[in-house]
Amino acid sequence: MNYYTEAFDDQLDKIEIYQCYPLFKPFVGSVYGRNGPRILLIAESHYLPPESTVHRDPANW
């Protein structure tokens, strides 16, 4: 049984942030939108090493 769907991947791939960082593409559950309105919340959770400074420069991020 699949717990996710790739039905939205083509549309998500057109968004610039997902072109630059494909690993950020959201997980979309296999029953998304079947029971009620479609609401998709996207949040970020980064686990960077303490010595990382990439997040301090928006252009590099």
mmCIF file as Biopython writes it, N, C-alpha, C and O atoms, coordinates in Angstrom:
data_model
#
loop_
_atom_site.group_PDB
_atom_site.id
_atom_site.type_symbol
_atom_site.label_atom_id
_atom_site.label_alt_id
_atom_site.label_comp_id
_atom_site.label_asym_id
_atom_site.label_entity_id
_atom_site.label_seq_id
_atom_site.pdbx_PDB_ins_code
_atom_site.Cartn_x
_atom_site.Cartn_y
_atom_site.Cartn_z
_atom_site.occupancy
_atom_site.B_iso_or_equiv
_atom_site.auth_seq_id
_atom_site.auth_asym_id
_atom_site.pdbx_PDB_model_num
ATOM 1   N N  . MET A ? 1  ? 0.845   -1.190 0.000   1.0 0.0 1  A 1 
ATOM 2   C CA . MET A ? 1  ? 0.000   0.000  0.000   1.0 0.0 1  A 1 
ATOM 3   C C  . MET A ? 1  ? 0.888   1.249  0.000   1.0 0.0 1  A 1 
ATOM 4   O O  . MET A ? 1  ? 1.813   1.361  0.804   1.0 0.0 1  A 1 
ATOM 5   N N  . ASN A ? 2  ? 0.600   2.171  -0.896  1.0 0.0 2  A 1 
ATOM 6   C CA . ASN A ? 2  ? 1.337   3.437  -0.936  1.0 0.0 2  A 1 
ATOM 7   C C  . ASN A ? 2  ? 0.727   4.420  0.047   1.0 0.0 2  A 1 
ATOM 8   O O  . ASN A ? 2  ? -0.492  4.580  0.103   1.0 0.0 2  A 1 
ATOM 9   N N  . TYR A ? 3  ? 1.567   5.067  0.810   1.0 0.0 3  A 1 
ATOM 10  C CA . TYR A ? 3  ? 1.114   6.071  1.764   1.0 0.0 3  A 1 
ATOM 11  C C  . TYR A ? 3  ? 1.298   7.473  1.200   1.0 0.0 3  A 1 
ATOM 12  O O  . TYR A ? 3  ? 1.008   8.456  1.882   1.0 0.0 3  A 1 
ATOM 13  N N  . TYR A ? 4  ? 1.773   7.576  -0.026  1.0 0.0 4  A 1 
ATOM 14  C CA . TYR A ? 4  ? 2.000   8.870  -0.656  1.0 0.0 4  A 1 
ATOM 15  C C  . TYR A ? 4  ? 1.585   8.784  -2.121  1.0 0.0 4  A 1 
ATOM 16  O O  . TYR A ? 4  ? 1.422   7.696  -2.673  1.0 0.0 4  A 1 
ATOM 17  N N  . THR A ? 5  ? 1.420   9.941  -2.734  1.0 0.0 5  A 1 
ATOM 18  C CA . THR A ? 5  ? 1.103   9.995  -4.154  1.0 0.0 5  A 1 
ATOM 19  C C  . THR A ? 5  ? 2.101   10.897 -4.865  1.0 0.0 5  A 1 
ATOM 20  O O  . THR A ? 5  ? 2.601   11.863 -4.289  1.0 0.0 5  A 1 
ATOM 21  N N  . GLU A ? 6  ? 2.378   10.581 -6.094  1.0 0.0 6  A 1 
ATOM 22  C CA . GLU A ? 6  ? 3.245   11.406 -6.927  1.0 0.0 6  A 1 
ATOM 23  C C  . GLU A ? 6  ? 2.422   12.206 -7.940  1.0 0.0 6  A 1 
ATOM 24  O O  . GLU A ? 6  ? 2.978   12.784 -8.873  1.0 0.0 6  A 1 
ATOM 25  N N  . ALA A ? 7  ? 1.098   12.239 -7.756  1.0 0.0 7  A 1 
ATOM 26  C CA . ALA A ? 7  ? 0.196   12.896 -8.694  1.0 0.0 7  A 1 
ATOM 27  C C  . ALA A ? 7  ? 0.470   14.386 -8.845  1.0 0.0 7  A 1 
ATOM 28  O O  . ALA A ? 7  ? 0.152   14.962 -9.885  1.0 0.0 7  A 1 
ATOM 29  N N  . PHE A ? 8  ? 1.047   15.021 -7.838  1.0 0.0 8  A 1 
ATOM 30  C CA . PHE A ? 8  ? 1.279   16.456 -7.865  1.0 0.0 8  A 1 
ATOM 31  C C  . PHE A ? 8  ? 2.729   16.819 -8.195  1.0 0.0 8  A 1 
ATOM 32  O O  . PHE A ? 8  ? 3.068   18.000 -8.269  1.0 0.0 8  A 1 
ATOM 33  N N  . ASP A ? 9  ? 3.569   15.832 -8.391  1.0 0.0 9  A 1 
ATOM 34  C CA . ASP A ? 9  ? 4.997   16.079 -8.600  1.0 0.0 9  A 1 
ATOM 35  C C  . ASP A ? 9  ? 5.277   16.946 -9.827  1.0 0.0 9  A 1 
ATOM 36  O O  . ASP A ? 9  ? 6.151   17.812 -9.776  1.0 0.0 9  A 1 
ATOM 37  N N  . ASP A ? 10 ? 4.553   16.729 -10.932 1.0 0.0 10 A 1 
ATOM 38  C CA . ASP A ? 10 ? 4.794   17.538 -12.130 1.0 0.0 10 A 1 
ATOM 39  C C  . ASP A ? 10 ? 4.525   19.016 -11.859 1.0 0.0 10 A 1 
ATOM 40  O O  . ASP A ? 10 ? 5.269   19.878 -12.328 1.0 0.0 10 A 1 
ATOM 41  N N  . GLN A ? 11 ? 3.470   19.311 -11.108 1.0 0.0 11 A 1 
ATOM 42  C CA . GLN A ? 11 ? 3.142   20.696 -10.775 1.0 0.0 11 A 1 
ATOM 43  C C  . GLN A ? 11 ? 4.151   21.273 -9.790  1.0 0.0 11 A 1 
ATOM 44  O O  . GLN A ? 11 ? 4.563   22.425 -9.930  1.0 0.0 11 A 1 
ATOM 45  N N  . LEU A ? 12 ? 4.548   20.493 -8.808  1.0 0.0 12 A 1 
ATOM 46  C CA . LEU A ? 12 ? 5.516   20.953 -7.820  1.0 0.0 12 A 1 
ATOM 47  C C  . LEU A ? 12 ? 6.884   21.197 -8.455  1.0 0.0 12 A 1 
ATOM 48  O O  . LEU A ? 12 ? 7.609   22.101 -8.040  1.0 0.0 12 A 1 
ATOM 49  N N  . ASP A ? 13 ? 7.233   20.404 -9.448  1.0 0.0 13 A 1 
ATOM 50  C CA . ASP A ? 13 ? 8.533   20.549 -10.116 1.0 0.0 13 A 1 
ATOM 51  C C  . ASP A ? 13 ? 8.656   21.867 -10.872 1.0 0.0 13 A 1 
ATOM 52  O O  . ASP A ? 13 ? 9.768   22.261 -11.222 1.0 0.0 13 A 1 
ATOM 53  N N  . LYS A ? 14 ? 7.564   22.552 -11.133 1.0 0.0 14 A 1 
ATOM 54  C CA . LYS A ? 14 ? 7.582   23.840 -11.831 1.0 0.0 14 A 1 
ATOM 55  C C  . LYS A ? 14 ? 7.890   25.002 -10.891 1.0 0.0 14 A 1 
ATOM 56  O O  . LYS A ? 14 ? 8.156   26.113 -11.352 1.0 0.0 14 A 1 
ATOM 57  N N  . ILE A ? 15 ? 7.858   24.766 -9.598  1.0 0.0 15 A 1 
ATOM 58  C CA . ILE A ? 15 ? 8.115   25.799 -8.600  1.0 0.0 15 A 1 
ATOM 59  C C  . ILE A ? 15 ? 9.629   25.907 -8.391  1.0 0.0 15 A 1 
ATOM 60  O O  . ILE A ? 15 ? 10.318  24.907 -8.189  1.0 0.0 15 A 1 
ATOM 61  N N  . GLU A ? 16 ? 10.119  27.133 -8.445  1.0 0.0 16 A 1 
ATOM 62  C CA . GLU A ? 16 ? 11.564  27.370 -8.446  1.0 0.0 16 A 1 
ATOM 63  C C  . GLU A ? 16 ? 12.292  26.743 -7.252  1.0 0.0 16 A 1 
ATOM 64  O O  . GLU A ? 16 ? 13.352  26.143 -7.429  1.0 0.0 16 A 1 
ATOM 65  N N  . ILE A ? 17 ? 11.754  26.870 -6.070  1.0 0.0 17 A 1 
ATOM 66  C CA . ILE A ? 17 ? 12.439  26.341 -4.876  1.0 0.0 17 A 1 
ATOM 67  C C  . ILE A ? 17 ? 12.623  24.830 -4.974  1.0 0.0 17 A 1 
ATOM 68  O O  . ILE A ? 17 ? 13.630  24.298 -4.505  1.0 0.0 17 A 1 
ATOM 69  N N  . TYR A ? 18 ? 11.664  24.135 -5.577  1.0 0.0 18 A 1 
ATOM 70  C CA . TYR A ? 18 ? 11.780  22.683 -5.709  1.0 0.0 18 A 1 
ATOM 71  C C  . TYR A ? 18 ? 12.687  22.295 -6.867  1.0 0.0 18 A 1 
ATOM 72  O O  . TYR A ? 18 ? 13.193  21.174 -6.905  1.0 0.0 18 A 1 
ATOM 73  N N  . GLN A ? 19 ? 12.901  23.209 -7.814  1.0 0.0 19 A 1 
ATOM 74  C CA . GLN A ? 19 ? 13.879  22.969 -8.868  1.0 0.0 19 A 1 
ATOM 75  C C  . GLN A ? 19 ? 15.287  23.063 -8.287  1.0 0.0 19 A 1 
ATOM 76  O O  . GLN A ? 19 ? 16.168  22.275 -8.632  1.0 0.0 19 A 1 
ATOM 77  N N  . CYS A ? 20 ? 15.483  24.038 -7.402  1.0 0.0 20 A 1 
ATOM 78  C CA . CYS A ? 20 ? 16.804  24.204 -6.768  1.0 0.0 20 A 1 
ATOM 79  C C  . CYS A ? 20 ? 17.064  23.155 -5.694  1.0 0.0 20 A 1 
ATOM 80  O O  . CYS A ? 20 ? 18.183  22.665 -5.547  1.0 0.0 20 A 1 
ATOM 81  N N  . TYR A ? 21 ? 16.025  22.822 -4.954  1.0 0.0 21 A 1 
ATOM 82  C CA . TYR A ? 21 ? 16.153  21.899 -3.816  1.0 0.0 21 A 1 
ATOM 83  C C  . TYR A ? 21 ? 15.064  20.826 -3.900  1.0 0.0 21 A 1 
ATOM 84  O O  . TYR A ? 21 ? 14.079  20.897 -3.165  1.0 0.0 21 A 1 
ATOM 85  N N  . PRO A ? 22 ? 15.220  19.849 -4.769  1.0 0.0 22 A 1 
ATOM 86  C CA . PRO A ? 22 ? 14.181  18.837 -4.950  1.0 0.0 22 A 1 
ATOM 87  C C  . PRO A ? 22 ? 13.864  18.032 -3.685  1.0 0.0 22 A 1 
ATOM 88  O O  . PRO A ? 22 ? 12.770  17.482 -3.560  1.0 0.0 22 A 1 
ATOM 89  N N  . LEU A ? 23 ? 14.800  17.961 -2.764  1.0 0.0 23 A 1 
ATOM 90  C CA . LEU A ? 23 ? 14.536  17.222 -1.528  1.0 0.0 23 A 1 
ATOM 91  C C  . LEU A ? 23 ? 13.539  17.948 -0.621  1.0 0.0 23 A 1 
ATOM 92  O O  . LEU A ? 23 ? 13.009  17.355 0.318   1.0 0.0 23 A 1 
ATOM 93  N N  . PHE A ? 24 ? 13.286  19.223 -0.901  1.0 0.0 24 A 1 
ATOM 94  C CA . PHE A ? 24 ? 12.297  19.991 -0.125  1.0 0.0 24 A 1 
ATOM 95  C C  . PHE A ? 24 ? 10.871  19.704 -0.570  1.0 0.0 24 A 1 
ATOM 96  O O  . PHE A ? 24 ? 9.921   20.127 0.089   1.0 0.0 24 A 1 
ATOM 97  N N  . LYS A ? 25 ? 10.707  18.990 -1.677  1.0 0.0 25 A 1 
ATOM 98  C CA . LYS A ? 25 ? 9.371   18.736 -2.203  1.0 0.0 25 A 1 
ATOM 99  C C  . LYS A ? 25 ? 8.530   18.038 -1.127  1.0 0.0 25 A 1 
ATOM 100 O O  . LYS A ? 25 ? 8.986   17.078 -0.505  1.0 0.0 25 A 1 
ATOM 101 N N  . PRO A ? 26 ? 7.300   18.524 -0.910  1.0 0.0 26 A 1 
ATOM 102 C CA . PRO A ? 26 ? 6.494   17.985 0.184   1.0 0.0 26 A 1 
ATOM 103 C C  . PRO A ? 26 ? 6.004   16.560 -0.074  1.0 0.0 26 A 1 
ATOM 104 O O  . PRO A ? 26 ? 5.788   16.145 -1.213  1.0 0.0 26 A 1 
ATOM 105 N N  . PHE A ? 27 ? 5.844   15.847 1.004   1.0 0.0 27 A 1 
ATOM 106 C CA . PHE A ? 27 ? 5.222   14.528 1.004   1.0 0.0 27 A 1 
ATOM 107 C C  . PHE A ? 27 ? 3.719   14.772 0.905   1.0 0.0 27 A 1 
ATOM 108 O O  . PHE A ? 27 ? 3.159   15.505 1.720   1.0 0.0 27 A 1 
ATOM 109 N N  . VAL A ? 28 ? 3.066   14.174 -0.073  1.0 0.0 28 A 1 
ATOM 110 C CA . VAL A ? 28 ? 1.613   14.301 -0.223  1.0 0.0 28 A 1 
ATOM 111 C C  . VAL A ? 28 ? 1.017   12.919 0.008   1.0 0.0 28 A 1 
ATOM 112 O O  . VAL A ? 28 ? 1.288   11.976 -0.736  1.0 0.0 28 A 1 
ATOM 113 N N  . GLY A ? 29 ? 0.209   12.819 1.042   1.0 0.0 29 A 1 
ATOM 114 C CA . GLY A ? 29 ? -0.397  11.535 1.396   1.0 0.0 29 A 1 
ATOM 115 C C  . GLY A ? 29 ? -1.323  11.002 0.318   1.0 0.0 29 A 1 
ATOM 116 O O  . GLY A ? 29 ? -1.895  11.774 -0.451  1.0 0.0 29 A 1 
ATOM 117 N N  . SER A ? 30 ? -1.472  9.695  0.257   1.0 0.0 30 A 1 
ATOM 118 C CA . SER A ? 30 ? -2.254  9.046  -0.797  1.0 0.0 30 A 1 
ATOM 119 C C  . SER A ? 30 ? -3.741  9.362  -0.734  1.0 0.0 30 A 1 
ATOM 120 O O  . SER A ? 30 ? -4.430  9.203  -1.742  1.0 0.0 30 A 1 
ATOM 121 N N  . VAL A ? 31 ? -4.264  9.803  0.403   1.0 0.0 31 A 1 
ATOM 122 C CA . VAL A ? 31 ? -5.685  10.137 0.507   1.0 0.0 31 A 1 
ATOM 123 C C  . VAL A ? 31 ? -5.923  11.640 0.566   1.0 0.0 31 A 1 
ATOM 124 O O  . VAL A ? 31 ? -6.999  12.084 0.967   1.0 0.0 31 A 1 
ATOM 125 N N  . TYR A ? 32 ? -4.923  12.427 0.166   1.0 0.0 32 A 1 
ATOM 126 C CA . TYR A ? 32 ? -5.020  13.885 0.183   1.0 0.0 32 A 1 
ATOM 127 C C  . TYR A ? 32 ? -6.221  14.351 -0.642  1.0 0.0 32 A 1 
ATOM 128 O O  . TYR A ? 32 ? -6.334  14.027 -1.824  1.0 0.0 32 A 1 
ATOM 129 N N  . GLY A ? 33 ? -7.109  15.108 -0.014  1.0 0.0 33 A 1 
ATOM 130 C CA . GLY A ? 33 ? -8.251  15.697 -0.698  1.0 0.0 33 A 1 
ATOM 131 C C  . GLY A ? 33 ? -9.463  14.807 -0.847  1.0 0.0 33 A 1 
ATOM 132 O O  . GLY A ? 33 ? -10.476 15.256 -1.384  1.0 0.0 33 A 1 
ATOM 133 N N  . ARG A ? 34 ? -9.409  13.584 -0.405  1.0 0.0 34 A 1 
ATOM 134 C CA . ARG A ? 34 ? -10.557 12.686 -0.553  1.0 0.0 34 A 1 
ATOM 135 C C  . ARG A ? 34 ? -11.659 12.956 0.471   1.0 0.0 34 A 1 
ATOM 136 O O  . ARG A ? 34 ? -12.837 12.742 0.186   1.0 0.0 34 A 1 
ATOM 137 N N  . ASN A ? 35 ? -11.286 13.416 1.636   1.0 0.0 35 A 1 
ATOM 138 C CA . ASN A ? 35 ? -12.264 13.622 2.707   1.0 0.0 35 A 1 
ATOM 139 C C  . ASN A ? 35 ? -12.296 15.087 3.122   1.0 0.0 35 A 1 
ATOM 140 O O  . ASN A ? 35 ? -11.694 15.462 4.128   1.0 0.0 35 A 1 
ATOM 141 N N  . GLY A ? 36 ? -12.991 15.910 2.358   1.0 0.0 36 A 1 
ATOM 142 C CA . GLY A ? 36 ? -13.093 17.317 2.705   1.0 0.0 36 A 1 
ATOM 143 C C  . GLY A ? 36 ? -12.219 18.176 1.825   1.0 0.0 36 A 1 
ATOM 144 O O  . GLY A ? 36 ? -11.681 17.710 0.821   1.0 0.0 36 A 1 
ATOM 145 N N  . PRO A ? 37 ? -12.078 19.432 2.203   1.0 0.0 37 A 1 
ATOM 146 C CA . PRO A ? 37 ? -11.313 20.370 1.364   1.0 0.0 37 A 1 
ATOM 147 C C  . PRO A ? 37 ? -9.822  20.029 1.355   1.0 0.0 37 A 1 
ATOM 148 O O  . PRO A ? 37 ? -9.298  19.416 2.285   1.0 0.0 37 A 1 
ATOM 149 N N  . ARG A ? 38 ? -9.171  20.438 0.294   1.0 0.0 38 A 1 
ATOM 150 C CA . ARG A ? 38 ? -7.733  20.215 0.169   1.0 0.0 38 A 1 
ATOM 151 C C  . ARG A ? 38 ? -6.988  21.371 0.811   1.0 0.0 38 A 1 
ATOM 152 O O  . ARG A ? 38 ? -7.035  22.500 0.322   1.0 0.0 38 A 1 
ATOM 153 N N  . ILE A ? 39 ? -6.315  21.093 1.885   1.0 0.0 39 A 1 
ATOM 154 C CA . ILE A ? 39 ? -5.473  22.073 2.554   1.0 0.0 39 A 1 
ATOM 155 C C  . ILE A ? 39 ? -4.102  21.432 2.708   1.0 0.0 39 A 1 
ATOM 156 O O  . ILE A ? 39 ? -3.964  20.365 3.307   1.0 0.0 39 A 1 
ATOM 157 N N  . LEU A ? 40 ? -3.110  22.084 2.169   1.0 0.0 40 A 1 
ATOM 158 C CA . LEU A ? 40 ? -1.760  21.548 2.237   1.0 0.0 40 A 1 
ATOM 159 C C  . LEU A ? 40 ? -0.895  22.530 3.004   1.0 0.0 40 A 1 
ATOM 160 O O  . LEU A ? 40 ? -0.692  23.660 2.560   1.0 0.0 40 A 1 
ATOM 161 N N  . LEU A ? 41 ? -0.390  22.112 4.138   1.0 0.0 41 A 1 
ATOM 162 C CA . LEU A ? 41 ? 0.511   22.931 4.941   1.0 0.0 41 A 1 
ATOM 163 C C  . LEU A ? 41 ? 1.935   22.513 4.643   1.0 0.0 41 A 1 
ATOM 164 O O  . LEU A ? 41 ? 2.271   21.329 4.667   1.0 0.0 41 A 1 
ATOM 165 N N  . ILE A ? 42 ? 2.760   23.492 4.366   1.0 0.0 42 A 1 
ATOM 166 C CA . ILE A ? 42 ? 4.161   23.203 4.098   1.0 0.0 42 A 1 
ATOM 167 C C  . ILE A ? 42 ? 4.991   23.939 5.138   1.0 0.0 42 A 1 
ATOM 168 O O  . ILE A ? 42 ? 4.893   25.158 5.275   1.0 0.0 42 A 1 
ATOM 169 N N  . ALA A ? 43 ? 5.797   23.200 5.859   1.0 0.0 43 A 1 
ATOM 170 C CA . ALA A ? 43 ? 6.653   23.786 6.883   1.0 0.0 43 A 1 
ATOM 171 C C  . ALA A ? 43 ? 8.068   23.251 6.685   1.0 0.0 43 A 1 
ATOM 172 O O  . ALA A ? 43 ? 8.273   22.186 6.102   1.0 0.0 43 A 1 
ATOM 173 N N  . GLU A ? 44 ? 9.005   23.989 7.168   1.0 0.0 44 A 1 
ATOM 174 C CA . GLU A ? 44 ? 10.394  23.571 7.045   1.0 0.0 44 A 1 
ATOM 175 C C  . GLU A ? 44 ? 10.926  23.069 8.376   1.0 0.0 44 A 1 
ATOM 176 O O  . GLU A ? 44 ? 10.584  23.589 9.438   1.0 0.0 44 A 1 
ATOM 177 N N  . SER A ? 45 ? 11.749  22.073 8.299   1.0 0.0 45 A 1 
ATOM 178 C CA . SER A ? 45 ? 12.418  21.554 9.475   1.0 0.0 45 A 1 
ATOM 179 C C  . SER A ? 45 ? 13.843  21.221 9.050   1.0 0.0 45 A 1 
ATOM 180 O O  . SER A ? 45 ? 14.070  20.261 8.314   1.0 0.0 45 A 1 
ATOM 181 N N  . HIS A ? 46 ? 14.788  22.011 9.512   1.0 0.0 46 A 1 
ATOM 182 C CA . HIS A ? 46 ? 16.172  21.823 9.101   1.0 0.0 46 A 1 
ATOM 183 C C  . HIS A ? 46 ? 17.011  21.333 10.275  1.0 0.0 46 A 1 
ATOM 184 O O  . HIS A ? 46 ? 16.931  21.846 11.391  1.0 0.0 46 A 1 
ATOM 185 N N  . TYR A ? 47 ? 17.795  20.350 9.984   1.0 0.0 47 A 1 
ATOM 186 C CA . TYR A ? 47 ? 18.723  19.831 10.972  1.0 0.0 47 A 1 
ATOM 187 C C  . TYR A ? 47 ? 20.125  20.051 10.423  1.0 0.0 47 A 1 
ATOM 188 O O  . TYR A ? 47 ? 20.703  19.182 9.771   1.0 0.0 47 A 1 
ATOM 189 N N  . LEU A ? 48 ? 20.647  21.218 10.701  1.0 0.0 48 A 1 
ATOM 190 C CA . LEU A ? 48 ? 21.976  21.562 10.218  1.0 0.0 48 A 1 
ATOM 191 C C  . LEU A ? 48 ? 22.994  21.358 11.331  1.0 0.0 48 A 1 
ATOM 192 O O  . LEU A ? 48 ? 22.670  21.514 12.508  1.0 0.0 48 A 1 
ATOM 193 N N  . PRO A ? 49 ? 24.229  21.008 10.962  1.0 0.0 49 A 1 
ATOM 194 C CA . PRO A ? 49 ? 25.258  20.881 11.981  1.0 0.0 49 A 1 
ATOM 195 C C  . PRO A ? 49 ? 25.514  22.240 12.645  1.0 0.0 49 A 1 
ATOM 196 O O  . PRO A ? 49 ? 25.340  23.275 12.000  1.0 0.0 49 A 1 
ATOM 197 N N  . PRO A ? 50 ? 25.915  22.257 13.897  1.0 0.0 50 A 1 
ATOM 198 C CA . PRO A ? 50 ? 26.124  23.514 14.624  1.0 0.0 50 A 1 
ATOM 199 C C  . PRO A ? 50 ? 27.091  24.463 13.928  1.0 0.0 50 A 1 
ATOM 200 O O  . PRO A ? 50 ? 26.951  25.679 14.052  1.0 0.0 50 A 1 
ATOM 201 N N  . GLU A ? 51 ? 28.057  23.937 13.206  1.0 0.0 51 A 1 
ATOM 202 C CA . GLU A ? 51 ? 29.041  24.796 12.547  1.0 0.0 51 A 1 
ATOM 203 C C  . GLU A ? 51 ? 28.549  25.371 11.210  1.0 0.0 51 A 1 
ATOM 204 O O  . GLU A ? 51 ? 29.248  26.178 10.597  1.0 0.0 51 A 1 
ATOM 205 N N  . SER A ? 52 ? 27.373  24.971 10.758  1.0 0.0 52 A 1 
ATOM 206 C CA . SER A ? 52 ? 26.852  25.447 9.477   1.0 0.0 52 A 1 
ATOM 207 C C  . SER A ? 52 ? 26.499  26.929 9.533   1.0 0.0 52 A 1 
ATOM 208 O O  . SER A ? 52 ? 25.945  27.413 10.520  1.0 0.0 52 A 1 
ATOM 209 N N  . THR A ? 53 ? 26.831  27.644 8.451   1.0 0.0 53 A 1 
ATOM 210 C CA . THR A ? 53 ? 26.497  29.072 8.356   1.0 0.0 53 A 1 
ATOM 211 C C  . THR A ? 53 ? 25.659  29.369 7.114   1.0 0.0 53 A 1 
ATOM 212 O O  . THR A ? 53 ? 25.343  30.531 6.857   1.0 0.0 53 A 1 
ATOM 213 N N  . VAL A ? 54 ? 25.299  28.364 6.350   1.0 0.0 54 A 1 
ATOM 214 C CA . VAL A ? 54 ? 24.564  28.561 5.103   1.0 0.0 54 A 1 
ATOM 215 C C  . VAL A ? 54 ? 23.238  29.292 5.326   1.0 0.0 54 A 1 
ATOM 216 O O  . VAL A ? 54 ? 22.799  30.052 4.462   1.0 0.0 54 A 1 
ATOM 217 N N  . HIS A ? 55 ? 22.610  29.073 6.454   1.0 0.0 55 A 1 
ATOM 218 C CA . HIS A ? 55 ? 21.302  29.677 6.722   1.0 0.0 55 A 1 
ATOM 219 C C  . HIS A ? 55 ? 21.395  31.175 7.026   1.0 0.0 55 A 1 
ATOM 220 O O  . HIS A ? 55 ? 20.368  31.850 7.099   1.0 0.0 55 A 1 
ATOM 221 N N  . ARG A ? 56 ? 22.584  31.692 7.200   1.0 0.0 56 A 1 
ATOM 222 C CA . ARG A ? 56 ? 22.744  33.111 7.520   1.0 0.0 56 A 1 
ATOM 223 C C  . ARG A ? 56 ? 22.792  34.001 6.292   1.0 0.0 56 A 1 
ATOM 224 O O  . ARG A ? 56 ? 22.743  35.225 6.416   1.0 0.0 56 A 1 
ATOM 225 N N  . ASP A ? 57 ? 22.885  33.414 5.121   1.0 0.0 57 A 1 
ATOM 226 C CA . ASP A ? 57 ? 22.953  34.175 3.883   1.0 0.0 57 A 1 
ATOM 227 C C  . ASP A ? 57 ? 21.813  33.720 2.951   1.0 0.0 57 A 1 
ATOM 228 O O  . ASP A ? 57 ? 21.912  32.659 2.336   1.0 0.0 57 A 1 
ATOM 229 N N  . PRO A ? 58 ? 20.735  34.513 2.844   1.0 0.0 58 A 1 
ATOM 230 C CA . PRO A ? 58 ? 19.582  34.108 2.047   1.0 0.0 58 A 1 
ATOM 231 C C  . PRO A ? 58 ? 19.922  33.807 0.596   1.0 0.0 58 A 1 
ATOM 232 O O  . PRO A ? 58 ? 19.314  32.921 -0.004  1.0 0.0 58 A 1 
ATOM 233 N N  . ALA A ? 59 ? 20.874  34.519 0.022   1.0 0.0 59 A 1 
ATOM 234 C CA . ALA A ? 59 ? 21.239  34.270 -1.371  1.0 0.0 59 A 1 
ATOM 235 C C  . ALA A ? 59 ? 21.836  32.883 -1.549  1.0 0.0 59 A 1 
ATOM 236 O O  . ALA A ? 59 ? 21.544  32.202 -2.532  1.0 0.0 59 A 1 
ATOM 237 N N  . ASN A ? 60 ? 22.661  32.465 -0.618  1.0 0.0 60 A 1 
ATOM 238 C CA . ASN A ? 60 ? 23.249  31.132 -0.690  1.0 0.0 60 A 1 
ATOM 239 C C  . ASN A ? 60 ? 22.261  30.045 -0.303  1.0 0.0 60 A 1 
ATOM 240 O O  . ASN A ? 60 ? 22.333  28.924 -0.808  1.0 0.0 60 A 1 
ATOM 241 N N  . TRP A ? 61 ? 21.360  30.365 0.572   1.0 0.0 61 A 1 
ATOM 242 C CA . TRP A ? 61 ? 20.396  29.378 1.047   1.0 0.0 61 A 1 
ATOM 243 C C  . TRP A ? 61 ? 19.499  28.990 -0.080  1.0 0.0 61 A 1 
ATOM 244 O O  . TRP A ? 61 ? 18.605  28.163 0.099   1.0 0.0 61 A 1 
#
